[in-house]
Amino acid sequence: GSAAVNAMVTVLPSPNDWNRLATLTGDAGFRATAMERHYASVLEWLSVELPDATLTAGDDVVQSFLAGAVATHREVDLGMPLSPAELAGTLGSLNGLLAGNVNDTLISAEATGVFRLPLATKAGHRFGPRERLIAARRDNLEIRTGAFVTRVIWDFDHEPPRARGVAYVQQESVYGASLAPQAVAVEEQEAVTEGEVILSAGAFNSPQLLMLSGVGDPVALAQLGITPVIEAPAVGHNLQDRYEAAVVTEVSRPLQVLAGCRLDEPGSDDPCLADWEEGRGVYTTPGFLATLLTKSPGSALANLQIFAAPTDARGYYPCYALDAASYRDRFTWLILEGHTHNRDGVVELRDASPFARPSITFNSYDEAAPLADPDLRAMVHGVHVVRKIREQAASLLPEATTLSEIWPGATVPEDDDDALAAWIRRESWGHHACCTNPIGADGDPNAVLDARFRVRGAVGLRVVDASVFPEIPGTFIALPTYMIAEKAAQTLLEDTP
């Protein structure tokens, strides 16, 4: 999602993701070793911080959960289960166990284990591309808000057709996805260039713009009254995402990590807010205290990112944040599966209006044989891992402190994978959509773009955003998207006389 509203998690993908992209494109510039320079370029402008390792020091419940995660990692990933005495001993060494930065490992190798999550923050405050662009203030850069692009303008005197600009309307809230869409009340304008047009509208709207501009399946476009310009039936296909589900535990007493915080009391004096203004405390995080990076059975890569939050975070629905803020006795393990296998999603035009939302269908999971789906099996395994963590944590706490799973709860028992799979299909979500204008090798019919981000069959038109990946990278796509943007910038400079 947008860096203005996302959870700020800034984690590198596996080196294998970049090496796989290099293989698919035949371009060694995408290899992990070559992409290291672009990671360094990102860090020149993006502030990335690790949460304070001592945030949980006074909360024995949270500490027990984190110790349970360490023990579960030792058992599941390393085959080295801890004895009760060794498990208890981890409580005194958590700061050291969480000291590492997962990105320092992922830059060159695979990683499993328990880590703090690197965040795009500066002194505990959100930081991202917006702050960089505002600070740039360059004479040759104009950022025009409220300008809604409707299509690419073509020069048909050139063969192949050359993109010479875009048409747009200068008006707020004209898109159908706006909370209160407005009828268009202004004339369409044009922005033209002697250089190139670069679309960076994301996994939904970049393919929508291409199709509105005549780039796509010619039969489907003609049925909507759009004149086909370039035959590219793969545009909008290959839509991918990672999957996420939450296991929520109710604790028999309030969590101390949130002691004094008044999240659900607007206008009140909040000592945690005062701490945040000074760059410290739990509000310097999105609530994620640590993460377990682990593998599901049969996966060559660490495909499960299971992260800890001292709240009830079972998903997204109207007013979910208010509900989450009202609890002080809930703890959530969020199970996120990356390196997903599903390639069946699609973005399609509903009609020829640029202001209408496209049809977006992820086609998640195998409907006919759920447990034959490797993504669903991985998520089921993730629930088993979280339940093992809770058992380990409970063994470290006094008998008077109970940990009761309330979501999914006892109605979805541990020994019933079919029930777990059905619950996950019903309750999981994703919000890292990508891959709808994939880069690929010459001759690949599914490659919308070449390795230099150029739209095949056009001149002067490129796409640079999360839609360009042929396969979803890592577990959180923000940092890989920044890196591939730096790669694209280098490519543009190389191609510009």
C-alpha positions, 0 to 999 in steps of 0.5 A: 500500500501507499507509504503514507498509510502502510505499516512501514515494514522495510524488509529485503526480499530473498536473494533468490527473488532477484536471481530468479528475476535475472533468470526470467529476463536474461538480464544479469543486472537483476541478480541479487549481487547487482541489486545491492547497489540499488539497496544502498541507493534507497538507504541514501534517502530512506531512513530505516530504524529498528524498534527499541529492543527494550520496549517489551522488557517490563512485560512478562507476557510479551517476553514469554511469547517472544521466548516461545517464538525463539524456542519454536524456531529452534524446533521447527527450523533447526530441529533443536528443541529446547529443554524447559530450563533452556526455554526459561533461559531465553527470557534473560537473553532476548535482547541479544537474540533480537539484536540482529537486523534481518536485512543484514542477512537477507542482503546476501543469504536466506534467513530464518529466526526471530528478529525485530522488523526494520521500519521506515521511520525517522526518530520513530516518525513515518518516513518515505518517498513523500518526504524525499520528494518534498525535500527535493524541490527541483526545478525540473520536477513538478508534482501536480496533485488532483491530476487524474490521468485518463489515457496515453496519447499516441503519435501514430506517425511513428512506427511502432506508435510512440507515446507522446504524453497523457490526457488528464483532468484536473479535478479531485475525487473523480475516480470511482474508488473515491469515498465520495466520487464527483462527476467530472466538471472540467475539460480534459487536458494534455501533458506532452513530452519529447521524452518518455512517458512513465506509468507508475500507477500501481498493480491495478491502475497501471494495467487499467491505463494501458488497456484504456490506451489500447494496449491489451487483448484486442478482442476484449478492448474492441468489445468495450469500444476501445481501439486496439493499438498494441496487442498485449493480452497479458496486460492485467493478468498474473495478478498476485498477492501474499496471504495473511491471517491472524491468530488472537489470544486473550490474556487474563490480565492487561499487557504491560507494554501498553500500560498508560497508553490511551489509544482509544481516548481521543483528546486525553493526555496520553503519556505514550504520545508524549514519548512518541513525540520525543522519538521513543516508546511503543508508538514508534512502532506500528505495533509489531514487536518482533517477527519469526521468519520460518519455512513451511514444509517443502518450501526451499525459502523462508516463506512465512513471516509471523509477527507479534502485535499486542492487540486484537488485529484479526483483519480489516473492516470498518472501524477495525482500528478503533476495535483494536485500540479498545483492548489491553489484554489481546495478543495477535500473531499475524501469519503472512505467507510470501513467495506465493504460488498463485498466478491466476489473478486478473485486472480487467476493464468493466467499461471504457470509462477511465473513472470506473474501477476495474474488475479485480479478481485474485482467484485465491486458493484452490477451490476444488482441493484446498489442501492440495494448494501449497499456499493454503498448506503453508498458511495452515502450517503457520497456524500450527506454529503460532499455537506451538508458540502459545504453548511454549509461552504459557509454560513460562507464565504463572498458573494464574496467567492464562492464554486463551485463543479466541480467534479462530478459537476452539471451534477450529481444532488443532487436529483438523486441517480441513477446518483450518483450511476452511477458516483461512480461506474465509478470513485471510486477506492480502494487500500487496498486489503486484505483477500485472505488467510483468517484465520478461525475456524476449519471446515470452508471450506473458511479458508486457515489458522488456528488461528495461521497463519498456512496454513491448510494441511501443516507443517512449512508454515504460512502467515502473511500479509493483506491477512490473514483477513477474513473481511477487518478491519477498514478504513485504513488497515496499522495499523491493519496489523502491529497489526496482525503482532505483534500478529503473532510474539507472536504466533511464539514465543509461538510455537517455542521451 
